[in-house]
């Protein structure tokens, strides 16, 4: 399996969120997400990381992470570059999860709790009996 295309997507309705979609030659599409400065994230993904990823095996996640990090680390260990790595990393894990039929949390070591509220708004809704 090879990576054939990488997309970055952001919407006016969520102007600070960036989604990264990684396409493979077998038709799988991995989805990753990150937050803040979407145009900077997109530039890093397309101008720097695409050259490292296109044509490569999406299963080599650790190799890709090391290559991306070492390529941009001279900028510093935080910022748009790190957020772009995060989105690409999740998209690659999504591809592996789809291929193996496993949720990403199983691939990363398994479940550590039975459940958890994902967002403060969910807690507010639950506490106030609000149903959406």
N, C-alpha and C positions, 0 to 999 in steps of 0.2 A: 504494500500500500504506500502511496506517495501523496504528499501535499501538493495540490494543484492550483489553489487560489486562496487568497486571504482578503477578507472584507472588513471594513470598520463601518459601523452604523451608529448614528445618533439622531435623535428625534427632537423637534422643537418642544414637544410636551415634556421631555425629560432632558433638558439642555446640558446637564453635567454628567450624564451617563453615556458610556461608550460600550458597545457590544462588538466583539471580534468573532467573526465566523471563519473557520478554517475548513476548506473543502478538500476532499480526497478523490483520487481516481476511482475509488470503489463506491462513490456516491454518499459517503458519510459526511456530515457537516457538524463540526464541533462548535459550541457556543461558549464564549467567555464574556465576562462583564467586568468593568471597572468604573471608577467614579472620578469626575473632575477633569477639566480642560480637555474635552474630546478631540479638538483639532491637534493638540500636541500629542496625544496618545496615538491618533491616526498617523501623524507624521513619523513617529518612532516605529510603529508597526510596518508602514509601507516603505519608508526610506531606509530603515536599518534592518529590521527583523525579517522582512520578506526575502531578502537576499540570503539569509541564513537558513530559511525554512523551506522555501519552494523546492520541490523535487525530492525532499527528504521523507523518511519514514516517521509518521506521527507518533509511533510507539516509543521512540527514543527521547522521551520527555526529559529525563535528567540531562542528557547531552545537550538538548536544545536550551534548557534553562541555563546551564553553565556557559554555553556559547553566547546567549543573549546577554547574560549578566557581565561576562568578561568583556564583551564588545562595548557596553555602555558604562561600565563601572568607573571609568576615568572621569565621567561627569559627576560622580557621587553616587551614593548607595540609595538615594531616595528621589522622589519626584516622578515626572511623567514616564521616565524610562522604567522604573520599577513597577508602576501601575500597568504599563503596557505588557511587561513580562507576566504579571499576574493574570491578565486577561487571556494572553496566549496560552499560558500554562493550564488554565481551567478549560479552555477550548480543546487542547490536546487530550486532557483527561476525559473530556466528554466524548471524544472520538473513541478512545480506548474502552470507555464504559459502554458505548453503543455496540462496539464490535464484540465485546465479551458478554453483553447482556446483563451487566452489573451496574448498580448505581455507583457514582464516584466515591461515596463514603466507604463502600466495601473495598474498593481498590486502594484507598488510603489508610486502611487499617480497621475498618468496621465501625459500627455504631458505638457511641460512648454513653448515650442516654436515650431513653424511650421517646422523649418528645421535648420540644422547647418552643416557646413563642418566638417567632422570627422578627418581630418588629414591635416597637413601643405602641404603635397605633392598634395593633391586635390586642395588646394588654388593656388599653383604654376601652376598646370595644367590649372586651370580655367583662371587665370590671363594671361597666355601666350598662351591660345588657343590650348593647347595640348590635343589631344584626344587619349585615350588609348583603 
